[in-house]
Amino acid sequence: MHKSLPAFGLLAMSLTSVAEEQRSADDLAKQLANPVAALISVPFQYNYDENIGPDDKGSRHTLNIQPVIPVSISDDWNLISRTILPLIDQTDIAPGTGNQTGTGDTVQSLFFSPKAPTESGWIWGVGPAMLLPTGSDDLLSSNQWGLGPTGVVLRQSGHWTYGALVNHIEHVSGDRDPARVSSTFLQPFLVRAFPGGITLGLNTESTYDWDGNEGSVPVNLQLNKVTKLGDQMVQFGAGVRYWAESTESGPEGLAFRLNLVLLYPK
């Protein structure tokens, strides 16, 4: 009887460790559903789109590198830096253009966000959004600097997270030919959490070009899971996108997305 106690103790320790790891995964998945959470993360988001261009023969591969870095600036406020740097490979997006591979323009956002939710449970953040002309090719860049406001508001209740992120970027300098940057981005989102660090998310990433008077509305459905690879906490997932509305030369139909997020919880 006494000989079985060590084995029982090891089993209890193992079950406790599994339970703690699951709670950690669930907590990290909930934080990742919040764009202004105080969590350092480095998402790598791969997107594939096709049926691009006036003849629908173009295609595009995009890898968005999106580091998120929170900084505590007081007892009550965080500053959240969110960067999106796209690496693009595209072919035949317009007749006779061939292939381009390189970097696209960077969008840098800064959110000033209270550390505590409001009394009714809402989480919010506001700040500036900047467009940086880091594109390595004229067909990968607007060749313009842009600036405008950005904001996010959300609520987390039980297994659900819902809210919206918005920004508007306006041309401030650079090449205005052929078009001046004047763009609004709206991303309403709904995320359902499940045990084991699993989330199912639905959102749109709508963009409206005020200079060209046209917009696009891709609808995304994605399944993600938080887990541990060695000593590294990660989230990985996959999803599909449907272009409910697109610009005249934009993508059409179905597309897909893969993501890998490196997590660095405090």
Secondary structure, 3 states (H helix, E strand, C coil): CCCHHHHHHHHHHHHHHHHHHHHHHHHHHHHHCCCCCCCEEEEEEEEEEEEECCCCCEEEEEEEECCEEEEECCCCEEEEEEEEEEEEEEECCCCCCCEEEEECCEEEEEEEEECCCCCCCEEEEEEEEEEECCCCCCCCCCCEEEEEEEEEEEEEECCEEEEEEEEEEEEEEECCCCCCCEEEEEEEEEEEEECCCEEEEEEECEEEECCCCEEEEEEEEEEEEEEEECCEEEEEEEEEEEEEECCCCCCCEEEEEEEEEEEECC
